[in-house]
Amino acid sequence: MVIAELILILLAVFILPFLIKKVEEELEIFLFIMGVLSVTITKQWSLHLIEEALIEPVKITLAVLIAGFIFNKFQQEIAHRIKKLVAFMGLPLFVFIFVFVVGLLSSVITAIIAALVLVEVVSHLKLDRKTEIKLVVLTCFSIGFGAALTPIGEPLATIAISKLKGEPYNAGFFFLLEHLGFYIIPALVVFGIIAIFWIAKNAKEATGLKEEKKEDARSILIRGGKVYLFVMALVFLGSGFKIIIDMYISKIPFFALYWINMVSAVFDNATLVAAEIGPSMNIKQIEGALLGLIISGGMLIPGNIPNIIAASKLKIKSKEWAKIGVPLGLVFLIIYFVFLILLQK
């Protein structure tokens, strides 16, 4: 009965945000309610869990708030510097460095702030719409990869470290960098190289994409609160679904988890980490599951936080994103699958 109820909650988490606009708009509250329900059903409530749920979101929330206020204060200066850098470097070198560096820095400044930097840069590049959409999608892939390197980068990494911080892995701050850096850092370089051929070689000067509304202190605080509630909700979901992880998911081979996690293209990958990752999994299962989530998360708008932020602020449509993101994601999924199989041997 408990398993059946958890499966119903899991289906609700996966399907309702996609079908009901109000649920999508208030996703943090919805996930919090589902997390509380899952913990209640499995009778997992404890002072330790409550303490973890209150403390775990603090780091990423503070990073979001501090970086948000700093970025907001120097917004005009950033815009001025962008124009000077493009003129000095030339567009090909600029897009290569930008895609690579923003992806790498997202592990420190958070995926959310990296996405806001992306929006600001694209708003001032003044290229044609098609070219700028390619740049946005490529950079969001880069941010999704880079932010997974540290637990302050994005909720996926925060939750993964939280779930693995005990025995046998005793995961610390650099755990994901140690195990996924080999796969992620070269990909950031590749995204930058793709940007040169996709963007710099075919770009035309035009009005392009533009952010409609600037950030203010109130919106920064609200976003910080939503991030805190979001991570707290995922801690509850992870605890509630531990029974399913231990009984079923821990027995799935890594290559199967890898392809199953293509659903991350539609559902936020942090939610899937909360439902999947656990200390009973071996390291290959963890690597396969996380890489499948990270790559697939860039394919469609709902797959990752930076996608949602960039698409919303720059008014990019789902079809426009999918036309670029899906083929790119599938190519990377195939390439990385071959690497995983070869390294397994």
N, C-alpha and C positions, 0 to 999 in steps of 0.2 A: 504493500500500500504506500509506504514511504517513497519507494523508487518511482512508482507511478505518479505521485504528486510532484516529485522533483522533475520528472520528465515534462509534466504539464507546465511547470514554472519555466523550464528551459525553453520550451516551445514558445511560451509567451514572450520571453526575453528576446528570442530570435525573430519572431514574426510580427508582434504588435507594433514595434517602432517603425517597421517598414510599411505597415498597412494603415496605421492611425496617425494622422499628422500631430494631434495633440500629445500623444505619447512621445513622438519624436522630438517635439518642442520642449517637453518636460522630462527628458530622458533620465536625468540624474535622480529626480524624485521617484520615477517609475522603477528604476533599478534598485534604489534604496528600499522600496516597498517589497520588491521581489527578493532582495537579499535577506531582509528581516523575516519574510515568510519561510525561506529555505532553512534558515537557522532555527526557526521555531518548529518547523516540521521534523527536523532531524534532532531536535533537543540538544543543540550545540551551545546554548547560551552559557557564558561564563564571564567572570570579571576579566580574565585574561583576554578573551575575544573582544570585549568592549574596549579595554585599554588599547589593544592593537588597532582596532577600527578608528579610535580617536587619534592615535599617534602616527600611524602609517601615512596618512595623507599630508602631514605637516610639511615635509621637505619639498615635495613637488608644488604644493600650494604657495609656500613662501617664495620659491623660485619663480613661479608665475607672477606673483604680485610684485616682487622687487624688479624683475626684468621688465614687467609691464609698465611700471612707473618710470623707470629709466628710459625705456624706449619712447614712451610718450613725451617725455621732457625734451628729447633730442630729435624729435620727428622731422622738424624742418631742416635741421643740420644734416640729417641722414639723406634727405631728398637732394640737397645741394651736392653732397659728396658723391651720390650715385651718378649724377650728370657729369661730374668732373672725372670720375673713374672710367666711365664708358668712353669719354673723349680721349683720355690718356692711354688706356689699354687697348681700345678697340673692342667691338662687340664680341668677337669669337673668344678672346682671352677672358673677358669679363664674365661671360655666361659660364665658361668652364670653371673658373675660380669660385663664382657665386654658388653654383649648384653643389660643388664639392664642399666648400667651407660651411655653407649654411647647414648642409646635412651633417657634417662632423660636429659643428658647434651646437646642434640641437640636443646633443647628449648633455650639454651643460646649461644652455639657456632655456631648455624645454622645447618640445615640438610646437607648443602653442605660440610661444614668442617667435620661434623660427618661422612659423606660418605668417605671423603678423609682419615680420621683416620682408618675407616674400611678397605679401600684398603691397607693401609700401614701394618696393623696388619695381614691381610690375606696373604699378600705377604711374611711375615716372619714366618708364622706358620708351613709351610712345611708339610701339611696334604694332603691326596689324594683329587683329584679334586671334586669328588661327595660330600665328606664331607664339603669341603670348600664352595661349592656352597650353600649347606644347611645353613651354617653359614652366608653367605652373604645375602641370602633372609630373614632369620630370623631377622638379624640385621637391614636390610632396613625396615622391618615391624616395628621394635622397634623405629627406627629413625622417620619414618612417623607418628607414634603415638605421640612420645615425642615432636617432633618439633611443633606440633599443640597447645602446651600449652601456647606459648607466641608469640606475633607478630613479633619477630625477628627470630623465629625458621625456618620458611619457608614461601613462598608466600601465601599459603592457609590461614595461620593465619593472615598474614599481611593484606590481602585483606578483610578477614572476619571482623577484627577489624575496618578497614577503612569504611566498609559498615554499621557498627553498632555503630559508635562512637557518632552519634546524638541521638535525641529522638526516641523511648522511652527507649533505653537500655543504652545510654551514655557509651558505652563499652570502658574500659581502658585497661591497660597493662595486668591485671590479670583476665580479663573477661572470657577467654577461660579456664584458669586453674580452675576458680570457677565452671564453668558449665560442663566441660568435664573431669576434673581431676579424678573424681570418676570412670569414665570409662577407662581412659587411664593409670593411674599409675599401677593398678593391672595387666593390660595387659602386661606391661613391665616386671613384675615379671614372668608372665606366659611364655613369650618368652624366658626368661633366663632359666627357668626350662625345657622347650622343648629343648633348646640347649644342656643341659646336656645329655638327652636321645638320641637325634638325632645325636649329634656330638661327644661328649666326649666318649660315650660308644662304638662307632663303628669306631672311627678314626684310620686311618693307616698312617704311616709315608711315605711321597712321595714328589715329586716336587710341585704338586698342582698348584694353580693359582699364577700369578705374574704380577705386573704392568710393562708395557713395557717402559713407558716414565715418568721420574720424573718431578715434578713441577718446574717452574722457575718464576721469577718476572713478565715477560711478560704475561705468561698464567694466573697468579693470577689477574693481572690488567684487562685482557680481560674478565675473568669470572665475575669480579666485575661489569664491564660495561654491560655485558649481563644480569646480575641479575637486575641492575637498570632499563634497558630498558624493561625487562620482567614484572616487577612490575608496571611500568608506563603504559604499554600496558593493564594490567589487570584493572587498575584504569579506563582507558578509556572505556574498555569493560563493566565494571560494571555500569558506568554512562549511556552508550548507551543502555544497556539492562534493565534499571530500569523500563521502561514502561511494559515490558513483566513480570518482577518479580511482579509488583504491580497488573497487570490484571489477571495473570494466576497462576504463581508458588505459590504465597502467599495463594492461595485457595486449594492447594494440601495437603491432610493429611500427617502427619509426616511419617507414616509407608510407604506410597507410595513413598515419596521423598527418603527415606532410600534405597529402592530397586532399584529405578530408577538410583540412583547414583552408581550402579555397573559399569556404563560406565566409571567411574574413573579408572578402570583397564586398559583401552585403552587410555583415554585422560587425560592429566595433570589435577589433581584435583583443582589446583588454578584457572584454566580457568573456571571450573564449578562453583566454589565459586563466581567468578566475575559475572557469568550469573544468579545465583540462589539466593544468600543470600541478604536480604534486611530488613530494619526496619519494614516493614509491616507484616513480618512473626512473629508467636508467638514462644516462647522459645523452645517448643517441636519440632516444625518444624525445627528450627535452629539446635538443637541437633541431630535430626534424619538425616538431610541432611549432616551435617558435619561428623558424625560418619560413615555414608554410604560411604562418599568420602575417609575418612582416612583409613578405613579397605580395601576398594576395591583398593586403590592406590598402595598397595603392591603386588597385584596379578600378574601383568605383568610389564615388563620393562618400557613401556611409562607412567605408572601411576603416577610416582613421581620422583622428581629430584634425590634423593639418588640412586634410582634404576638405572637411566640412567647413572649416574657417575660411580657407581660400576661395572655395566655390561660392560660399554665401556672400562674402564681401565683394567679390569680383563678378558675381552674377553669371557663373558658368553653369550651363545646363548638364543634366545627367548624361544625355546622349553625347554631348561634346566631350565630356570627360571619358566616357566608356570607349569612344572611338580610338582614343590614344592609350588609355590605361590598360584595357583588357589585353590587346596584343602584346604590349610591353611586358605586362605581368606574366603572361603565359610563356613568353620566351625565357624570362628569368627563372620561372618555376621549373622548366625543363632543364635548363643549364645547371641549376643548383641541385636538382634531383640526381643528375649524372654525377656531380661532385660527391654528393652524400653516399651514393652507392659505391663509388670507387674508393672513397676514404674508409668506408665500412669494411672493405676487403683488405 
